[in-house]
Amino acid sequence: MSMMEAVGRSQSFNRGFADGVFFTCNGGLSATYNVYENDAFFQNPEFELFLPYREGMELSSERLFVHRISCTSNGFSAIYPFMTNEARKSAWYLFEGGVFSLFAP
C-alpha cells in the first residue's frame, strides 16, 4: 500500500480486535506503552520525524503515550510507534517514512 492509498481511510481498535488501513487483528490483540513528558518525547532522536506535529500532539496534553500494539492471530504482527496523548481524540502513526494523523470523530 502506498502512503496516498492510506489517506482518508480508517483504523479502529476495539476489545482485542483491530481493523483498518494500517493493522488488522482478528483476536489476540495486546498492547504496551511508554509514557513520555512532552519535552522528553520530542528530544528523543527516535521520534524526530514527529517534530513538525508537536503543536497538535501537545494540545490539551502534558504527556504522550507511545504504544506497541501486537497481534497473535494468524502469526505475529505489530504496529509501532503508535502515539496518543491525554486528550485521546487523536493518534499519530509513523508509516513508510511519513507521519499519519488520526482523529476520532
N, CA, C and O atoms as a GROMACS GRO file, in nm:
protein
  420
    1MET      N    1   0.084  -0.117   0.000
    1MET     CA    2   0.000   0.000   0.000
    1MET      C    3   0.089   0.124   0.000
    1MET      O    4   0.188   0.130   0.073
    2SER      N    5   0.054   0.221  -0.081
    2SER     CA    6   0.128   0.346  -0.083
    2SER      C    7   0.072   0.440   0.023
    2SER      O    8  -0.038   0.420   0.075
    3MET      N    9   0.150   0.544   0.055
    3MET     CA   10   0.104   0.642   0.153
    3MET      C   11  -0.026   0.707   0.107
    3MET      O   12  -0.116   0.728   0.189
    4MET      N   13  -0.038   0.738  -0.019
    4MET     CA   14  -0.159   0.805  -0.069
    4MET      C   15  -0.283   0.716  -0.059
    4MET      O   16  -0.394   0.766  -0.042
    5GLU      N   17  -0.265   0.586  -0.068
    5GLU     CA   18  -0.378   0.494  -0.055
    5GLU      C   19  -0.432   0.491   0.088
    5GLU      O   20  -0.546   0.450   0.110
    6ALA      N   21  -0.353   0.534   0.184
    6ALA     CA   22  -0.396   0.535   0.325
    6ALA      C   23  -0.478   0.659   0.360
    6ALA      O   24  -0.556   0.657   0.455
    7VAL      N   25  -0.460   0.767   0.285
    7VAL     CA   26  -0.529   0.892   0.315
    7VAL      C   27  -0.680   0.874   0.305
    7VAL      O   28  -0.732   0.822   0.206
    8GLY      N   29  -0.751   0.920   0.410
    8GLY     CA   30  -0.897   0.914   0.411
    8GLY      C   31  -0.954   0.782   0.459
    8GLY      O   32  -1.076   0.770   0.472
    9ARG      N   33  -0.871   0.685   0.487
    9ARG     CA   34  -0.920   0.555   0.535
    9ARG      C   35  -0.917   0.553   0.687
    9ARG      O   36  -0.867   0.646   0.749
   10SER      N   37  -0.971   0.448   0.747
   10SER     CA   38  -0.984   0.445   0.893
   10SER      C   39  -0.907   0.329   0.955
   10SER      O   40  -0.866   0.234   0.888
   11GLN      N   41  -0.888   0.341   1.087
   11GLN     CA   42  -0.825   0.238   1.168
   11GLN      C   43  -0.902   0.232   1.299
   11GLN      O   44  -0.928   0.336   1.360
   12SER      N   45  -0.938   0.112   1.344
   12SER     CA   46  -1.007   0.100   1.473
   12SER      C   47  -0.944  -0.009   1.557
   12SER      O   48  -0.888  -0.106   1.506
   13PHE      N   49  -0.953   0.010   1.688
   13PHE     CA   50  -0.910  -0.087   1.787
   13PHE      C   51  -1.027  -0.103   1.884
   13PHE      O   52  -1.078  -0.004   1.937
   14ASN      N   53  -1.069  -0.227   1.909
   14ASN     CA   54  -1.183  -0.246   1.997
   14ASN      C   55  -1.183  -0.386   2.056
   14ASN      O   56  -1.194  -0.485   1.983
   15ARG      N   57  -1.171  -0.395   2.188
   15ARG     CA   58  -1.189  -0.519   2.263
   15ARG      C   59  -1.110  -0.638   2.208
   15ARG      O   60  -1.166  -0.745   2.185
   16GLY      N   61  -0.982  -0.619   2.186
   16GLY     CA   62  -0.897  -0.727   2.141
   16GLY      C   63  -0.893  -0.749   1.992
   16GLY      O   64  -0.833  -0.845   1.944
   17PHE      N   65  -0.957  -0.661   1.917
   17PHE     CA   66  -0.960  -0.669   1.772
   17PHE      C   67  -0.916  -0.536   1.712
   17PHE      O   68  -0.926  -0.432   1.777
   18ALA      N   69  -0.868  -0.541   1.590
   18ALA     CA   70  -0.830  -0.419   1.517
   18ALA      C   71  -0.868  -0.438   1.371
   18ALA      O   72  -0.860  -0.549   1.318
   19ASP      N   73  -0.908  -0.329   1.309
   19ASP     CA   74  -0.941  -0.335   1.168
   19ASP      C   75  -0.909  -0.199   1.106
   19ASP      O   76  -0.946  -0.095   1.160
   20GLY      N   77  -0.841  -0.201   0.994
   20GLY     CA   78  -0.814  -0.075   0.929
   20GLY      C   79  -0.701  -0.078   0.830
   20GLY      O   80  -0.647  -0.183   0.795
   21VAL      N   81  -0.668   0.040   0.789
   21VAL     CA   82  -0.571   0.061   0.684
   21VAL      C   83  -0.429   0.018   0.724
   21VAL      O   84  -0.353  -0.028   0.639
   22PHE      N   85  -0.394   0.032   0.851
   22PHE     CA   86  -0.258   0.001   0.895
   22PHE      C   87  -0.244  -0.135   0.960
   22PHE      O   88  -0.136  -0.195   0.955
   23PHE      N   89  -0.350  -0.185   1.022
   23PHE     CA   90  -0.336  -0.301   1.109
   23PHE      C   91  -0.469  -0.372   1.124
   23PHE      O   92  -0.572  -0.308   1.150
   24THR      N   93  -0.468  -0.504   1.108
   24THR     CA   94  -0.587  -0.584   1.129
   24THR      C   95  -0.551  -0.699   1.222
   24THR      O   96  -0.448  -0.764   1.206
   25CYS      N   97  -0.639  -0.722   1.319
   25CYS     CA   98  -0.619  -0.832   1.414
   25CYS      C   99  -0.754  -0.893   1.447
   25CYS      O  100  -0.844  -0.824   1.494
   26ASN      N  101  -0.768  -1.021   1.421
   26ASN     CA  102  -0.894  -1.091   1.444
   26ASN      C  103  -0.897  -1.162   1.578
   26ASN      O  104  -0.965  -1.264   1.592
   27GLY      N  105  -0.825  -1.112   1.674
   27GLY     CA  106  -0.818  -1.170   1.808
   27GLY      C  107  -0.674  -1.181   1.852
   27GLY      O  108  -0.583  -1.192   1.769
   28GLY      N  109  -0.653  -1.178   1.980
   28GLY     CA  110  -0.517  -1.186   2.032
   28GLY      C  111  -0.443  -1.054   2.031
   28GLY      O  112  -0.320  -1.050   2.031
   29LEU      N  113  -0.518  -0.944   2.032
   29LEU     CA  114  -0.458  -0.811   2.033
   29LEU      C  115  -0.407  -0.779   2.173
   29LEU      O  116  -0.478  -0.799   2.272
   30SER      N  117  -0.285  -0.730   2.182
   30SER     CA  118  -0.232  -0.684   2.309
   30SER      C  119  -0.150  -0.557   2.284
   30SER      O  120  -0.103  -0.532   2.173
   31ALA      N  121  -0.134  -0.478   2.390
   31ALA     CA  122  -0.062  -0.353   2.374
   31ALA      C  123   0.014  -0.319   2.501
   31ALA      O  124  -0.029  -0.349   2.612
   32THR      N  125   0.127  -0.258   2.482
   32THR     CA  126   0.204  -0.199   2.591
   32THR      C  127   0.235  -0.056   2.549
   32THR      O  128   0.225  -0.022   2.432
   33TYR      N  129   0.271   0.025   2.645
   33TYR     CA  130   0.306   0.162   2.610
   33TYR      C  131   0.405   0.220   2.709
   33TYR      O  132   0.417   0.174   2.823
   34ASN      N  133   0.476   0.321   2.663
   34ASN     CA  134   0.565   0.401   2.746
   34ASN      C  135   0.510   0.542   2.751
   34ASN      O  136   0.455   0.591   2.652
   35VAL      N  137   0.525   0.607   2.865
   35VAL     CA  138   0.477   0.743   2.883
   35VAL      C  139   0.595   0.839   2.879
   35VAL      O  140   0.697   0.815   2.944
   36TYR      N  141   0.581   0.946   2.803
   36TYR     CA  142   0.684   1.049   2.792
   36TYR      C  143   0.624   1.185   2.825
   36TYR      O  144   0.514   1.217   2.778
   37GLU      N  145   0.693   1.263   2.904
   37GLU     CA  146   0.658   1.405   2.915
   37GLU      C  147   0.684   1.463   2.776
   37GLU      O  148   0.774   1.417   2.705
   38ASN      N  149   0.607   1.564   2.736
   38ASN     CA  150   0.618   1.617   2.600
   38ASN      C  151   0.761   1.652   2.561
   38ASN      O  152   0.808   1.611   2.455
   39ASP      N  153   0.832   1.726   2.646
   39ASP     CA  154   0.969   1.767   2.611
   39ASP      C  155   1.060   1.646   2.592
   39ASP      O  156   1.141   1.643   2.498
   40ALA      N  157   1.049   1.547   2.678
   40ALA     CA  158   1.133   1.427   2.667
   40ALA      C  159   1.104   1.351   2.538
   40ALA      O  160   1.196   1.300   2.474
   41PHE      N  161   0.979   1.344   2.499
   41PHE     CA  162   0.943   1.276   2.375
   41PHE      C  163   1.011   1.344   2.256
   41PHE      O  164   1.074   1.277   2.174
   42PHE      N  165   0.998   1.475   2.247
   42PHE     CA  166   1.050   1.546   2.130
   42PHE      C  167   1.201   1.560   2.131
   42PHE      O  168   1.260   1.596   2.029
   43GLN      N  169   1.266   1.534   2.243
   43GLN     CA  170   1.412   1.534   2.249
   43GLN      C  171   1.471   1.397   2.214
   43GLN      O  172   1.592   1.385   2.195
   44ASN      N  173   1.386   1.296   2.206
   44ASN     CA  174   1.431   1.160   2.175
   44ASN      C  175   1.455   1.148   2.024
   44ASN      O  176   1.361   1.168   1.946
   45PRO      N  177   1.577   1.116   1.980
   45PRO     CA  178   1.606   1.105   1.836
   45PRO      C  179   1.518   1.004   1.763
   45PRO      O  180   1.495   1.017   1.643
   46GLU      N  181   1.469   0.903   1.834
   46GLU     CA  182   1.383   0.803   1.771
   46GLU      C  183   1.255   0.865   1.716
   46GLU      O  184   1.195   0.811   1.623
   47PHE      N  185   1.212   0.977   1.773
   47PHE     CA  186   1.085   1.037   1.737
   47PHE      C  187   1.099   1.170   1.664
   47PHE      O  188   1.005   1.249   1.661
   48GLU      N  189   1.216   1.197   1.607
   48GLU     CA  190   1.239   1.327   1.544
   48GLU      C  191   1.146   1.356   1.427
   48GLU      O  192   1.121   1.473   1.397
   49LEU      N  193   1.094   1.254   1.360
   49LEU     CA  194   1.002   1.278   1.249
   49LEU      C  195   0.868   1.336   1.295
   49LEU      O  196   0.790   1.384   1.213
   50PHE      N  197   0.842   1.333   1.424
   50PHE     CA  198   0.718   1.388   1.478
   50PHE      C  199   0.729   1.536   1.512
   50PHE      O  200   0.628   1.599   1.545
   51LEU      N  201   0.849   1.594   1.505
   51LEU     CA  202   0.867   1.736   1.541
   51LEU      C  203   0.772   1.831   1.469
   51LEU      O  204   0.722   1.923   1.532
   52PRO      N  205   0.746   1.815   1.340
   52PRO     CA  206   0.654   1.908   1.274
   52PRO      C  207   0.510   1.901   1.329
   52PRO      O  208   0.430   1.991   1.303
   53TYR      N  209   0.477   1.797   1.403
   53TYR     CA  210   0.342   1.779   1.457
   53TYR      C  211   0.333   1.814   1.604
   53TYR      O  212   0.231   1.791   1.668
   54ARG      N  213   0.440   1.869   1.658
   54ARG     CA  214   0.450   1.893   1.802
   54ARG      C  215   0.331   1.973   1.857
   54ARG      O  216   0.273   1.934   1.959
   55GLU      N  217   0.295   2.081   1.793
   55GLU     CA  218   0.187   2.166   1.845
   55GLU      C  219   0.057   2.086   1.861
   55GLU      O  220  -0.007   2.096   1.966
   56GLY      N  221   0.020   2.010   1.763
   56GLY     CA  222  -0.103   1.932   1.771
   56GLY      C  223  -0.093   1.818   1.871
   56GLY      O  224  -0.192   1.784   1.936
   57MET      N  225   0.024   1.759   1.882
   57MET     CA  226   0.041   1.646   1.974
   57MET      C  227   0.038   1.691   2.119
   57MET      O  228  -0.003   1.616   2.207
   58GLU      N  229   0.082   1.814   2.145
   58GLU     CA  230   0.084   1.865   2.282
   58GLU      C  231  -0.049   1.929   2.322
   58GLU      O  232  -0.070   1.959   2.440
   59LEU      N  233  -0.138   1.951   2.228
   59LEU     CA  234  -0.264   2.017   2.254
   59LEU      C  235  -0.343   1.943   2.362
   59LEU      O  236  -0.372   1.824   2.346
   60SER      N  237  -0.378   2.012   2.469
   60SER     CA  238  -0.456   1.956   2.581
   60SER      C  239  -0.388   1.837   2.646
   60SER      O  240  -0.455   1.750   2.701
   61SER      N  241  -0.255   1.831   2.642
   61SER     CA  242  -0.186   1.715   2.695
   61SER      C  243  -0.045   1.751   2.740
   61SER      O  244   0.027   1.825   2.672
   62GLU      N  245  -0.007   1.699   2.855
   62GLU     CA  246   0.129   1.719   2.904
   62GLU      C  247   0.216   1.596   2.882
   62GLU      O  248   0.337   1.601   2.900
   63ARG      N  249   0.152   1.485   2.843
   63ARG     CA  250   0.225   1.360   2.824
   63ARG      C  251   0.181   1.293   2.694
   63ARG      O  252   0.068   1.311   2.646
   64LEU      N  253   0.272   1.216   2.638
   64LEU     CA  254   0.245   1.136   2.518
   64LEU      C  255   0.265   0.989   2.551
   64LEU      O  256   0.352   0.953   2.631
   65PHE      N  257   0.186   0.906   2.489
   65PHE     CA  258   0.190   0.762   2.511
   65PHE      C  259   0.236   0.694   2.382
   65PHE      O  260   0.172   0.710   2.277
   66VAL      N  261   0.345   0.621   2.389
   66VAL     CA  262   0.399   0.552   2.273
   66VAL      C  263   0.362   0.404   2.287
   66VAL      O  264   0.414   0.333   2.373
   67HIS      N  265   0.271   0.359   2.200
   67HIS     CA  266   0.216   0.225   2.207
   67HIS      C  267   0.288   0.129   2.113
   67HIS      O  268   0.327   0.167   2.002
   68ARG      N  269   0.304   0.007   2.157
   68ARG     CA  270   0.346  -0.105   2.073
   68ARG      C  271   0.229  -0.202   2.078
   68ARG      O  272   0.202  -0.263   2.182
   69ILE      N  273   0.160  -0.216   1.966
   69ILE     CA  274   0.040  -0.298   1.960
   69ILE      C  275   0.073  -0.423   1.879
   69ILE      O  276   0.128  -0.414   1.769
   70SER      N  277   0.040  -0.539   1.933
   70SER     CA  278   0.074  -0.663   1.863
   70SER      C  279  -0.048  -0.754   1.854
   70SER      O  280  -0.147  -0.738   1.926
   71CYS      N  281  -0.037  -0.848   1.762
   71CYS     CA  282  -0.146  -0.941   1.735
   71CYS      C  283  -0.088  -1.081   1.716
   71CYS      O  284   0.012  -1.100   1.646
   72THR      N  285  -0.151  -1.179   1.780
   72THR     CA  286  -0.103  -1.317   1.769
   72THR      C  287  -0.190  -1.403   1.678
   72THR      O  288  -0.156  -1.518   1.653
   73SER      N  289  -0.303  -1.350   1.628
   73SER     CA  290  -0.382  -1.430   1.535
   73SER      C  291  -0.313  -1.433   1.399
   73SER      O  292  -0.258  -1.332   1.355
   74ASN      N  293  -0.315  -1.546   1.334
   74ASN     CA  294  -0.251  -1.563   1.204
   74ASN      C  295  -0.102  -1.527   1.209
   74ASN      O  296  -0.054  -1.451   1.125
   75GLY      N  297  -0.030  -1.581   1.306
   75GLY     CA  298   0.111  -1.550   1.320
   75GLY      C  299   0.129  -1.434   1.416
   75GLY      O  300   0.054  -1.421   1.513
   76PHE      N  301   0.226  -1.350   1.389
   76PHE     CA  302   0.252  -1.235   1.475
   76PHE      C  303   0.272  -1.111   1.390
   76PHE      O  304   0.345  -1.114   1.291
   77SER      N  305   0.206  -1.002   1.428
   77SER     CA  306   0.229  -0.874   1.362
   77SER      C  307   0.225  -0.766   1.469
   77SER      O  308   0.169  -0.785   1.576
   78ALA      N  309   0.286  -0.652   1.438
   78ALA     CA  310   0.291  -0.543   1.535
   78ALA      C  311   0.284  -0.408   1.465
   78ALA      O  312   0.320  -0.395   1.348
   79ILE      N  313   0.238  -0.310   1.539
   79ILE     CA  314   0.233  -0.173   1.491
   79ILE      C  315   0.306  -0.087   1.595
   79ILE      O  316   0.270  -0.088   1.713
   80TYR      N  317   0.409  -0.014   1.549
   80TYR     CA  318   0.491   0.069   1.639
   80TYR      C  319   0.565   0.171   1.554
   80TYR      O  320   0.608   0.137   1.444
   81PRO      N  321   0.581   0.291   1.599
   81PRO     CA  322   0.524   0.354   1.716
   81PRO      C  323   0.387   0.414   1.684
   81PRO      O  324   0.369   0.477   1.580
   82PHE      N  325   0.293   0.393   1.771
   82PHE     CA  326   0.158   0.447   1.759
   82PHE      C  327   0.138   0.538   1.879
   82PHE      O  328   0.136   0.491   1.993
   83MET      N  329   0.123   0.668   1.855
   83MET     CA  330   0.118   0.766   1.962
   83MET      C  331  -0.022   0.816   1.990
   83MET      O  332  -0.101   0.837   1.898
   84THR      N  333  -0.051   0.835   2.118
   84THR     CA  334  -0.172   0.906   2.161
   84THR      C  335  -0.130   1.008   2.266
   84THR      O  336  -0.019   1.002   2.320
   85ASN      N  337  -0.220   1.101   2.295
   85ASN     CA  338  -0.194   1.195   2.404
   85ASN      C  339  -0.307   1.183   2.507
   85ASN      O  340  -0.397   1.101   2.491
   86GLU      N  341  -0.301   1.265   2.609
   86GLU     CA  342  -0.400   1.256   2.717
   86GLU      C  343  -0.541   1.292   2.671
   86GLU      O  344  -0.638   1.247   2.731
   87ALA      N  345  -0.553   1.373   2.567
   87ALA     CA  346  -0.686   1.412   2.517
   87ALA      C  347  -0.758   1.292   2.454
   87ALA      O  348  -0.881   1.289   2.451
   88ARG      N  349  -0.683   1.194   2.403
   88ARG     CA  350  -0.736   1.068   2.349
   88ARG      C  351  -0.828   1.082   2.226
   88ARG      O  352  -0.896   0.986   2.190
   89LYS      N  353  -0.830   1.197   2.165
   89LYS     CA  354  -0.911   1.214   2.044
   89LYS      C  355  -0.826   1.205   1.917
   89LYS      O  356  -0.878   1.203   1.806
   90SER      N  357  -0.695   1.199   1.936
   90SER     CA  358  -0.604   1.197   1.823
   90SER      C  359  -0.499   1.090   1.844
   90SER      O  360  -0.470   1.049   1.957
   91ALA      N  361  -0.442   1.044   1.732
   91ALA     CA  362  -0.331   0.949   1.736
   91ALA      C  363  -0.241   0.981   1.618
   91ALA      O  364  -0.283   1.043   1.520
   92TRP      N  365  -0.116   0.936   1.627
   92TRP     CA  366  -0.019   0.958   1.522
   92TRP      C  367   0.056   0.828   1.500
   92TRP      O  368   0.091   0.758   1.594
   93TYR      N  369   0.081   0.798   1.373
   93TYR     CA  370   0.148   0.673   1.340
   93TYR      C  371   0.253   0.698   1.233
   93TYR      O  372   0.225   0.761   1.130
   94LEU      N  373   0.374   0.650   1.257
   94LEU     CA  374   0.482   0.659   1.161
   94LEU      C  375   0.473   0.540   1.067
   94LEU      O  376   0.486   0.425   1.111
   95PHE      N  377   0.451   0.566   0.938
   95PHE     CA  378   0.431   0.459   0.840
   95PHE      C  379   0.501   0.496   0.710
   95PHE      O  380   0.475   0.602   0.653
   96GLU      N  381   0.590   0.410   0.664
   96GLU     CA  382   0.659   0.429   0.537
   96GLU      C  383   0.727   0.566   0.528
   96GLU      O  384   0.726   0.629   0.422
   97GLY      N  385   0.786   0.612   0.639
   97GLY     CA  386   0.859   0.736   0.639
   97GLY      C  387   0.775   0.862   0.655
   97GLY      O  388   0.829   0.972   0.654
   98GLY      N  389   0.644   0.848   0.669
   98GLY     CA  390   0.556   0.962   0.690
   98GLY      C  391   0.476   0.947   0.817
   98GLY      O  392   0.453   0.835   0.864
   99VAL      N  393   0.433   1.058   0.872
   99VAL     CA  394   0.352   1.056   0.993
   99VAL      C  395   0.206   1.076   0.954
   99VAL      O  396   0.172   1.174   0.888
  100PHE      N  397   0.122   0.983   0.994
  100PHE     CA  398  -0.021   0.992   0.971
  100PHE      C  399  -0.089   1.039   1.097
  100PHE      O  400  -0.063   0.987   1.206
  101SER      N  401  -0.177   1.139   1.085
  101SER     CA  402  -0.258   1.187   1.196
  101SER      C  403  -0.395   1.122   1.186
  101SER      O  404  -0.459   1.124   1.081
  102LEU      N  405  -0.438   1.064   1.297
  102LEU     CA  406  -0.569   1.001   1.302
  102LEU      C  407  -0.654   1.074   1.405
  102LEU      O  408  -0.604   1.110   1.512
  103PHE      N  409  -0.780   1.095   1.376
  103PHE     CA  410  -0.869   1.168   1.464
  103PHE      C  411  -0.996   1.089   1.488
  103PHE      O  412  -1.055   1.035   1.394
  104ALA      N  413  -1.039   1.082   1.613
  104ALA     CA  414  -1.164   1.015   1.648
  104ALA      C  415  -1.278   1.115   1.626
  104ALA      O  416  -1.268   1.231   1.668
  105PRO      N  417  -1.385   1.072   1.561
  105PRO     CA  418  -1.499   1.163   1.538
  105PRO      C  419  -1.572   1.197   1.666
  105PRO      O  420  -1.669   1.272   1.665
   0.00000   0.00000   0.00000
